[in-house]
Structures are given as structure tokens and as C-alpha cells.
């Protein structure tokens, strides 16, 4: 038992490091090295590194699927583009403000949440965000696997038929896709060990390469579709029974859902920035990405006679093997960057915030990767409507979450500075009642509960639901943010 105890104390428990921010006797319960404010020497991100992050995020296939999904569900490409632009504009403000808080105070989201929810109440905010991050990690890895498949089919065309029928249709994935998912997962794993402060080089490469990739995709869409006119003249063909307005607002919600995590995640990234202005360029590439992806989905209808919503599925239909390989390579590159910074690291901060004595960012990232594989994320990815419902549906939990933080900081506190020391001190300013700010938790419930009927209908459309409730749900993230605030 003595050796087990020594192993436990040496390798399992995370002891407060020298110079830890908190000096409380139970410091290990509230902080570790990854939760302390970032020291000045590790603030290595320039504004253009953050810009590179958003370029990578814009070319992430999951983001691209939102406008494509809208077209696949029957919305006119022009309306799909406008809906995505509105969604991006609505979420820009919260993204920039939370990013500014992270850069100003050099702390991650779990620590910022303590100011509004209490040091124990913030656990709920971490759980809500952490669940979404781990699910999105798996979904992104599935898309990365699709990119790997593009590369393998470009090299070996016969791979498209490799053990194609060995898995049942109920699995929602084929053997080639499962293998490619595993290959992408393995390729991503070593980057989980790279510190966040050192990942800036990844986005420096993105900022140099991805704009050219965008131009290539845009050119292909225009050329193959015979110009903008034929593509944008495609009429609305909603076959699901929904109205055009319902699908339009659902597209706005799904666009917000794709970026809703960044309204709470940006602090985990910008805490490494040298100055608070770095996060202000967040949505600079929103419009061109929307244009490109709606054009790609519309082009697929014109060229292939199919309604395709996954951009990588469109790439798989290309006859040019060289173009197919490099498109897959660049999509995989962008997906790895987004998955680590947008999902893996935020989840790791959340789990570290809940269990700082045992979990740091590295351990949390490994756990996120394992859970992301185990949850069978390709089930969500299998259909456009299922992807739409998931991304839009979960955002109703995140809107009130960030709304409370923004209202607390901007209106209640009138943007007065946080007391950083008390963010780590039990019994201090942010302890509230027994560690929880029940007013904030109640406000979160008030923001979420009115939207639950719409979410239930989206899960099971056989349930009869009042039309007004469904229309209210279509802008659920924004509704929840405003109500909770």
C-alpha cells in the first residue's frame, strides 16, 4: 500500500506549483497551474495569430455544413447566405466581449464563470459547456475522417469500395469511414501535448494557406455552376413541411450554434494574447465563407443532380485526383486546428476547473479525445436534419449561460474590474451563498425552460406542438440570452 500511496501522491495528484496564484490552504481544490492567470512570458499570441484561428475556424467543415445544410433542406442559396451572415453577426458581440475578458485577466472561462455563478455554482456552467465540447470534438473528428478519405481515395480510387458493406446501415457509418475516422483521431493525438502558448504557429500557417484554398473553392463553384446567376436562381423547395421562415430562422440558430461555444470558449484562447484587441477580428471571414459554402451546395445540385450538404462529400465526387487530395489535406489541417483549440482545450479547462486536484489541461484533452471516440459521433453527422437539430438545439443551453456573464459584467458591475485574487478564494467576494449564486442559476433556468418544448419537438416531430412555440424556438440562443439577462 505504501508504494501505491507514493505513486498516487507523485503521479495522480496535482500539487500546487511554486508561485501559485492562490495561497489558500486548500489551493488544490480551486486551482492548478493551468487555471492560474497566464504569466506575461507565455502571452505569445499576436492579433494575427487570433486572426489565423478564425480563418481556420471559417474553413472548418462543420461551419461549412450549416449553409450547405440549409440548401439541402430546400432553402434558396441566397436566403441561406443571408441567414448565416445574420447568425454570425449576432454571435460576434458575445464572442468579442468574452475574448476581451480572457485577454484582460489572463484567465480561462471556468475562472471567469466564478464571478457570476459562484465558485461552486460555476461547476454547472463548466458541465454544460464541457458536454457540448466533447460531442463537437467527436463530430469534428468525423469530418476530419471524411477529409482523410478524400486523400486516400485520391491515391487509391479502389478504397471507395473497400469493405463497403461490412457494417450494417444502422451503424450510420461505413468501414472506410470508420478507418479514416480512426486515422484522423490518431493523427490529432500528438498535438494534444503541445501547449496552447505554442500552438500559434499552426494558425500562422493557416493565415498563409487557407485564403488561397478559399479562392480555389470559390472559383470551382462559380465555374462548375456556370456563374452566380444559375446558382442563386434555384427556388426554395422545402419538402419537410416547414415554412420558409421557419427554415430561415433555424439556419440562423444553427449558425449561432456553430459559434455559440466560442462565446464562452474565446477566453481560453485569448488569455494567451498580448493585448485585449486581439479578439476583435473574430468574424472577419464570415461572409466569404457563407458565400462559398452556399455556392458549393447549389453547385452540387446543378453538376451532380444531388442535394449534398457535406462539403467533403462534394469533394469525393471530383474527378481530379490531385485536387481531391489537396482539398482533403487542407480540410483535415483546418479541422485539427479547430478541434484542438475550439473543443479539446475548452473541455480540458472545464474538467480541470471541476477537478483541479487531479486534472490539468493535458489530461483533460486526452479524456476529451477518448470520450469523443467512444460516443459514436457519426450518428449525429449522418443526416443534415439531425446535424441541424443538434447544433441548433444545444445552443439554447449556451445562450443563457453567456448572457448571464455579459449582463453581470456589463450592467450589474458596470464593467468594473474583477478582483482576480477572490476568483480563487473560497469565502471571498464571489462565494455568494455556500459557493453558489442562486440568482444566476435561476436566471439560467428561466432562459432555458421556455425553449424546451421546441427542443423536444425537434427531437420527436410526431409530438403536437403549438406553432408559436416552434417559431419562438427558432431563435432559441438569442431568446435564451435575452431572457436570462
Secondary structure, 3 states (H helix, E strand, C coil): CHHHHHHHHHHHCCCCCCCCCCCCCCHHHHCCCCCCCCCHHHCCECHHHHHHHHHHHHCCHHHHHHHHHHHHCCCCHHHHHHHHHHHHHHHHHHHHHHHHHHHHHCCCHHHHHHHHHCCCCHHHHHHHHHHHHHHHHHHHHHHHHHHHHHHHHHHCHHHHHCCCCCCCHHHCCCHHHHHHHHHHHHHHHHHHHCCHHHCHHHHHHHHHHHHHHHHHHHHHHHHHCCCHHHHHCCCCCCCCCCCHHHHHHHHHHHHHHHHHCHHHHHHHHHCCECCHHHHHHCCCCHHHHHHHHHHHHHHHHHHHCCCCCCHHHHHHCCCCHHHHHHHHHHHHHHHHHHHHHHHHHHHHHHHHHHCCCCCCHHHHHHHHHHHHHHCCCHHHHCCHHHHHHHHHHHHHHHHHHHHHHHHHHHHHCCCCCCCHHHHHCCCCCCCCECCECHHHHHHHHHHHHHHHHHHHHHHCCCCCCCHHHHHHHCCHHHHHHHHHC
